[in-house]
Amino acid sequence: MSPQNWDKIKEIFLDAIEIDAPDERADFLTKACAGDQELRGEVEKLIVQDKEAESLMNQPLIEESGIYDLASSIDDRDPLLGKIIGAYRLEKEIGRGGMGTVYIAERADGFFRQRVAVKLIKRGMDTDFILRRFRP
Amino acid sequence: MFILSDKYLKSFYKNYNTPEQENITELLLEFSNGKAIAVDALLPIVYDELKRLASNYLRRERSNHTLQPTALVHEAYIRMIDQTRVNWQNRAHFFGIAANVMRRILVDHARQRNAEKRGAEFQKFSLDENVDKAVELSSEMVALDDALKELAKVDPNNARLVELRYFGGLTFEETAEVMNVSVITAKRHWRVARAWLYGQINQTAQ
């Protein structure tokens, strides 16, 4: 369908749906399409679809059954999961407290397999006093 | 040692224009003035904010059974933009961006859910009506998104109108404002788009 044809289909369709009486509408289509059967076919198809489409996009976007799912998928997605820190990729959160969060992490540099726990200190808690406790 | 929590800081700053808000407003003004590149900077910021708001909103409104994109889009606008520096055209541009972002958030989510359910052949054994309904809705949304991509090839303006109205939750008046057309024109084109999309969705399903 070329853009010119589409403009024409749209125009005739919009005028045709304003006419309620079937006879009048048929007369209008005959005149407007001027013997172009393909054009008339497209317009008539659109008119049929228009009747059936009344319920389409009529509902609120997400209903009850969907919202908890959406909320939990947003809540659960910790932006740090999958991130690589040093040689380790954060796989899963296993604990959370006042100072920060603990993750299970997998070695991701390909040298060998190793699982470790990684503790990330919360922003604002990364004072020298606290950081010193994590240094060897 | 005295540390202010994030929550406290946020409520403290809510009534003031933060530097971030100034930045975002500046970007929006640049975009409105025809600097297309500003949208690249705006999109991820609007995306993060809408996602965060969606999550908050749903937690707060458990008793309300519907998620209204329009509420999210308007709230994001009020929080992110310095109202004293913008006019209605800037507002319309912001809504245009937000509608596109809402579409991505919702369709990505629906696609993901579809893939999960298909993988587990969940539907076959499901006894839970709500789960069935959720799967059905997400399939519908994906089908609509696909059809909308096809419509964009034939008639990009009409596709944009559906995005604003359906995914952005804008009223016909707001949609007309964003598209720079009359309300009557917006309503007429919505009807054409809806009929076309219906045909496209059913043709693909057969």
Interface residues (C-beta under 8 A of the other chain):
Chain A: M1 P3 W6 K10 F13 L14 I17 K45 L46 I47 Q49 D50 E52 A53 L56 M57 P60 L61 I62 E63 E64 S65 G66 I67 Y68 D69 L70 A71 S73 I74 D75 G124 M125 T127
Chain B: M1 I3 K51 A54 S55 L58 R59 H65 T66 L67 Q68 P69 L106 H109 Q112 R113 N130 V131 K133 A134 L137 S138 M141 L144 V154 D155 V162 R165 Y166 F167 G169 R188 H189 R191 V192 R194 A195 W196 L197 Y198 G199 I201
